[in-house]
Amino acid sequence: MKFNLKDLDPTALRARAYYEAVLIDSNPAQAKGRSFNEILTTCMYGQAAELYMLTQGFTDDLRAYKDVIRPDGVPAEVKVTECEAYVPYVLKRCNAAAFEKWRKYSHFLYIWINDKKSFEYTLYGIYEWNGKEFVVL
């Protein structure tokens, strides 16, 4: 899967990201000293992939801090990173989060790449939790 950021509805993207940014900003542990605008920018970066997936048969997971629901009805986590070299770091963080039962972390993970210089997003991989780590499907 691939998409161009220019093909998304900018109003929908901002609204979706704004909602998440407000949640993050209200929790100092999650805000980590970032300004609201920094949080909003980060949210827009990740929400672009989610918004695109909503045009591809996925539905919105309306639970706080959750991402999308696959066409088969199973929740999925969506992450965006700048380059392939950062994917191991993303996987490490997601593996740690999946072990925290209180998070109810999704067992499916979609990792997208966007270099923050272009408008192109590319799906890097789809992963499934095997009880110990996320493995590529």
C-alpha positions as CSV (number, residue, x, y, z in Angstrom):
1,M,0.0,0.0,0.0
2,K,1.1,3.5,-0.8
3,F,-0.5,6.9,-0.7
4,N,0.2,10.6,-1.1
5,L,-0.6,12.9,1.7
6,K,-2.0,15.4,-0.8
7,D,-4.8,12.9,-1.5
8,L,-6.2,13.0,2.0
9,D,-8.8,15.5,3.3
10,P,-6.7,18.0,5.3
11,T,-9.7,19.1,7.4
12,A,-10.4,15.5,8.4
13,L,-6.7,14.9,9.1
14,R,-6.4,17.9,11.4
15,A,-9.6,17.1,13.3
16,R,-8.5,13.5,13.9
17,A,-5.1,14.6,15.0
18,Y,-6.4,17.4,17.1
19,Y,-8.6,15.0,19.1
20,E,-5.6,12.8,19.9
21,A,-3.3,15.7,20.6
22,V,-5.8,17.0,23.3
23,L,-5.8,13.6,25.0
24,I,-2.0,13.4,25.0
25,D,-1.5,17.0,26.1
26,S,-3.8,16.5,29.1
27,N,-1.4,13.9,30.5
28,P,2.0,15.2,31.4
29,A,3.5,11.7,31.3
30,Q,2.5,11.4,27.6
31,A,3.2,15.0,26.7
32,K,6.8,14.6,27.8
33,G,7.3,18.4,28.0
34,R,6.3,18.9,24.3
35,S,4.2,21.9,23.4
36,F,0.7,21.4,22.1
37,N,1.8,22.3,18.6
38,E,4.6,19.7,18.7
39,I,2.1,17.0,19.8
40,L,-0.4,18.0,17.1
41,T,2.3,17.8,14.4
42,T,3.4,14.4,15.6
43,C,-0.3,13.3,15.7
44,M,-0.9,14.5,12.2
45,Y,2.1,12.6,11.0
46,G,0.8,9.3,12.3
47,Q,-2.9,10.0,11.7
48,A,-2.3,10.4,8.0
49,A,-1.7,6.6,7.7
50,E,-4.8,5.9,9.8
51,L,-7.0,8.2,7.7
52,Y,-5.8,6.6,4.5
53,M,-6.5,3.1,6.0
54,L,-10.1,4.3,6.7
55,T,-10.5,4.7,2.9
56,Q,-9.3,1.1,2.4
57,G,-11.9,-0.9,4.3
58,F,-10.6,-0.3,7.8
59,T,-12.8,1.4,10.4
60,D,-12.0,3.7,13.2
61,D,-11.3,2.2,16.6
62,L,-13.1,4.7,18.8
63,R,-11.4,3.7,22.1
64,A,-8.9,6.2,23.5
65,Y,-5.4,5.9,22.0
66,K,-6.5,3.1,19.7
67,D,-6.1,3.2,15.9
68,V,-8.1,1.2,13.4
69,I,-10.1,-2.0,13.1
70,R,-9.2,-4.2,10.2
71,P,-11.9,-5.3,7.7
72,D,-12.0,-8.7,9.6
73,G,-13.1,-6.9,12.8
74,V,-9.7,-7.1,14.6
75,P,-8.1,-4.0,16.1
76,A,-4.7,-2.9,14.7
77,E,-2.0,-0.5,15.8
78,V,-0.6,1.9,13.2
79,K,2.9,3.4,13.5
80,V,4.7,5.8,11.1
81,T,8.5,6.2,11.1
82,E,10.9,8.1,9.0
83,C,13.0,5.3,7.5
84,E,13.6,1.6,7.4
85,A,16.5,1.9,9.9
86,Y,14.1,3.1,12.6
87,V,11.7,0.1,12.2
88,P,13.6,-2.0,14.8
89,Y,13.2,0.8,17.4
90,V,9.4,1.0,16.6
91,L,9.1,-2.8,17.0
92,K,11.0,-2.7,20.3
93,R,8.6,-0.1,21.7
94,C,5.6,-2.0,20.4
95,N,6.8,-5.2,21.9
96,A,7.3,-3.6,25.3
97,A,3.8,-2.0,25.1
98,A,2.2,-5.4,24.1
99,F,3.5,-7.0,27.3
100,E,1.7,-4.4,29.4
101,K,-1.7,-6.1,29.7
102,W,-3.5,-2.9,30.9
103,R,-2.9,-1.3,27.5
104,K,-4.9,-3.9,25.7
105,Y,-2.5,-3.5,22.8
106,S,-3.6,-4.7,19.4
107,H,-2.2,-8.0,18.2
108,F,-1.7,-6.6,14.7
109,L,0.7,-3.8,13.8
110,Y,1.0,-1.8,10.6
111,I,4.3,0.1,10.1
112,W,4.4,2.9,7.5
113,I,7.4,4.9,6.3
114,N,7.4,8.6,5.5
115,D,10.6,10.6,5.5
116,K,8.9,13.8,6.6
117,K,10.3,15.5,3.4
118,S,7.9,14.1,0.9
119,F,4.2,13.5,0.8
120,E,4.6,9.7,0.1
121,Y,3.7,7.1,2.7
122,T,4.6,3.5,2.1
123,L,3.5,0.5,4.1
124,Y,6.7,-1.1,5.3
125,G,5.1,-4.2,6.9
126,I,2.2,-5.9,8.7
127,Y,3.1,-7.7,11.9
128,E,1.3,-10.0,14.3
129,W,1.9,-10.6,18.0
130,N,3.0,-14.2,18.7
131,G,3.0,-13.8,22.5
132,K,6.6,-12.7,22.7
133,E,7.1,-10.2,19.9
134,F,5.6,-8.8,16.7
135,V,6.6,-10.9,13.7
136,V,6.1,-10.0,10.1
137,L,3.2,-11.6,8.3
